[in-house]
Amino acid sequence: MVSKKVVINNPTGLHLRPAGIFCNTAVQFDCKVTFQHDTTTANAKSVLSVLGACIKKGDEIELICEGSDEEEALAAMVKAIEDGLGE
């Protein structure tokens, strides 16, 4: 298991379009990809789960990857967030 805390920096947080990019990045990997925000744990491969977490700009989330390609998945997820998730 690997994890890393990142801050959501895109202007609208994880609304529909950025959430789609977030999920599309996660589904490219075989490992389990989740994230935590406050007391909420969400499946990063599910758009509904991501939207349900209500992540806004400036929120810090902890990405957690577990499985055979966890290192690559974590690096890709962090890069997608740091690149602004298409915004």
C-alpha positions as CSV (number, residue, x, y, z in Angstrom):
1,M,0.0,0.0,0.0
2,V,1.2,3.5,-0.9
3,S,-0.4,6.8,-0.1
4,K,0.1,10.5,-0.5
5,K,-1.7,13.6,0.6
6,V,-2.4,16.2,-2.2
7,V,-4.4,19.4,-2.3
8,I,-7.0,19.9,-5.0
9,N,-6.0,23.0,-6.9
10,N,-8.3,23.3,-9.8
11,P,-10.9,26.2,-9.5
12,T,-14.1,24.1,-9.2
13,G,-12.9,21.1,-7.2
14,L,-13.9,17.7,-8.2
15,H,-17.1,18.5,-10.1
16,L,-18.3,16.4,-13.1
17,R,-15.6,17.0,-15.7
18,P,-12.6,16.9,-13.4
19,A,-14.1,13.9,-11.6
20,G,-14.4,12.1,-14.9
21,I,-10.7,12.7,-15.6
22,F,-9.8,11.6,-12.1
23,C,-11.7,8.4,-12.5
24,N,-10.4,7.7,-16.0
25,T,-6.9,8.0,-14.7
26,A,-7.7,5.6,-11.8
27,V,-9.3,2.9,-14.0
28,Q,-6.2,2.5,-16.1
29,F,-4.6,0.6,-13.2
30,D,-5.3,-2.9,-11.8
31,C,-4.8,-1.9,-8.2
32,K,-7.4,-0.6,-5.8
33,V,-7.4,3.3,-5.8
34,T,-9.3,5.1,-3.1
35,F,-9.0,8.5,-1.4
36,Q,-9.9,9.9,2.0
37,H,-11.2,13.3,2.9
38,D,-12.0,14.0,6.5
39,T,-14.0,10.9,7.5
40,T,-15.1,10.0,4.0
41,T,-13.4,7.2,2.0
42,A,-14.3,7.1,-1.7
43,N,-13.5,4.8,-4.6
44,A,-11.5,6.8,-7.1
45,K,-12.7,4.5,-10.0
46,S,-16.4,5.5,-9.4
47,V,-17.6,8.9,-10.6
48,L,-20.6,8.8,-8.2
49,S,-18.3,8.0,-5.3
50,V,-15.9,10.9,-6.3
51,L,-18.8,13.4,-6.7
52,G,-20.4,12.2,-3.4
53,A,-17.2,13.2,-1.5
54,C,-17.9,16.9,-2.3
55,I,-14.3,17.9,-2.8
56,K,-13.7,21.6,-3.3
57,K,-10.7,23.7,-4.3
58,G,-8.2,23.7,-1.5
59,D,-9.3,20.5,0.1
60,E,-6.6,18.0,1.0
61,I,-7.2,14.4,0.1
62,E,-5.1,11.3,0.8
63,L,-4.8,9.0,-2.2
64,I,-4.3,5.3,-1.3
65,C,-3.3,2.7,-3.9
66,E,-3.1,-1.0,-3.1
67,G,-2.0,-3.7,-5.5
68,S,0.5,-4.8,-8.1
69,D,0.8,-1.4,-9.9
70,E,0.3,0.8,-6.9
71,E,3.4,3.0,-7.4
72,E,2.5,3.8,-11.0
73,A,-1.1,4.5,-10.1
74,L,-0.2,6.8,-7.3
75,A,2.3,8.8,-9.5
76,A,-0.4,9.1,-12.3
77,M,-3.1,10.2,-9.9
78,V,-0.8,12.8,-8.3
79,K,0.2,14.1,-11.7
80,A,-3.4,14.4,-12.9
81,I,-4.3,16.4,-9.8
82,E,-1.2,18.6,-10.0
83,D,-2.0,19.3,-13.7
84,G,-5.4,20.6,-12.7
85,L,-7.6,17.7,-14.0
86,G,-8.2,19.3,-17.3
87,E,-8.9,22.8,-16.1
